[in-house]
Structures are given as structure tokens and as C-alpha cells.
Amino acid sequence: MPWRALDVGAARDALHAFACRRDLDADDAPLALAFSGGADSTALLVAALQRWGTARLRVLHVDHRLQADAARFADHARALCARWGVALEVLRVEVGAARGDSVEERAREARYAALIDAARRARCSWLFTAHQADDQVETVLLALLRGAGPKGLAAMPEAIERGGMRLGRPLLSCGAAELRERLDAQGVPYVLDAMNADPAWRRSRIRHELLPVIASLEPAYARTIARSARLCAQTADAVRERAEADLAGCRDADDALRLARLRELPATRAAEVLRIWLGMRGVRCSAAQIDELCRQLARSARGAARLRVRVGVRDEVWRDAHRLRCTASSCL
């Protein structure tokens, strides 16, 4: 069926509302859309085609080559886009995961890097992904299980800048079942990813084992968990604003931290300053590493000379007289 004749209901309405909120029709800059070939991204593609037509869209498909069906998914994406008259670029990525790394996380990082690079090359103003309400719930629960704070529990924002590209998730208000049912009723083809039902993946077990239990306890769980995520996002924003102001007061001209100013802060605020300072240098720290930094910082105030902590994977934070420096390899 031609895309013009399809009715994607909630996806169309959600994209329209997103476009109005973000003033996406103020110019005719190209728009990139991540297209896996699954139901969610198919619904988003139809909604985008009906709003902007084929000329403005740059459709991108990522092939991780992590499963046997990857080639079939790419072939489906090519065939559907060819049938609908929209250009498609297939991006092949290598996922390198060191021992102890999460393959799922590394795949996500590689996917976003490839999508953002392609969108920037095409001079797109936005990159859209088809994350929906069920994805948001699963993300909150995953964050809760790993002991995340407000930032992690805020899950996925509707819009964010990443790698110099504006990233939009217009379908966060849409339920996965509703999107699939609309497509099924009209015979629109989409692929089913076997990894989504594989119990080896924690997200899959949450989807198939935990969410049915939660639904029996609270049928409106998607709405209530999304509200919690929004409240956590507000808290995380407030914490970050305060921490950025604290960081400005601690930082000197060569990006070291003045120990005396850092010690004046309460421990929780000092921890946020350290987390943001290291994050700006490309260092991803565990909670245990931040805790150890704060412990050594407190000991140094009582006269201990040593202050040196391994952060991230191979970087260090160390004391240089009255300052704290980071030997972040990403900044060398």
C-alpha cells in the first residue's frame, strides 16, 4: 500500500505535536530518520513521509552484523524504501567490546556514532529515532536495577543534543502495541528482531517477564513510570545546574580543580563537580570511583599527601600541589 494511503494514528499525531513544539517547519533543512525496519520505525517513517514527503528525509539503517538476520533486515529496509520512493543509506558498523564490556551498550554507542556522522554529512538539522513508551519504561527499569540516580532514572529525553546533532524521539507517548496493530490492520510489512525475545538480554526479560506482572498491578504503568522519569529529569537538571556553577568556582585557567574550593563544598556537591568535570573530558566513571575520589579528597584535607585514583578504564585523577588534575587519555 502506498505510504500516502496509510493511517498510522498515534504516530502521526505524536510527530505533528513534536514538530510544532520544535518548530520543525520553520525551514526546509534535511531531516534524518533511523530506520531499523521494525514496527516502531516503520510507523515513524510513514508519519514523516506524510508530513514532509520524500525530498526532505534522509533514511538511515544501521547494520551491526551482530546476528544472522542482519542482512535480511537491511534487505527489507532497502525494499520498502525503494517501494515508497525514499532514498536509504545502509551504515555498516563494527562493534568492539573489551572483556567486561556490555555488547548491547557498545552496539548502541556504535549505532549512534554512525547515525550522527551520517546525519551531519547530509547536513540534517535533526536525527529522529523511533523509541516509544514501552522502550521508555524498560529504560527506567534497567536504570533502577543498576542503581542509577536521578539522571539515569530520567531515561530518554524527548530531545537532546548529542555529538553536535539534535536527536529527537517523537514517539515517546505512543504504545508499542498500538503502533503494531495499526500496521498489521493495513498489511504494512515490518521485521521482527529475534533478539527482542531472547532471554539472554536483560531488556528482553523485563519486557516479557517483568512488565506483565507490573501491568497486572498497575495497568497505567507506562504513564505513571513516564511521569516518574520526567520528575527525575527535572531533579537531574537542577542538580546539574548547581554543579556547573560549583565547577566554575573550582576550575582554574588550565582546567585543573582548586582543592581548597572543592573541599569547601558538601560531599554530595563535590561528587557532582567531579563527575561533570571528568565527563567533560570524556571519562566515564563508576560510582565507586567517584566515592573513592571523595574519600581521598576528605583525607587530603586532614593532611594526607596522597591523592591518586584510577578513573574510567585507563585514566587517573591526581594531586598536583594545590590542584586536582586528570590524565584523561581522551584529552592527551
Summary of the structure (lengths in Angstrom):
residues: 332
radius of gyration: 22.6
end to end distance: 54.5
largest distance: 74.7
contacts: 1008
relative contact order: 0.10
helix: 53%
strand: 13%
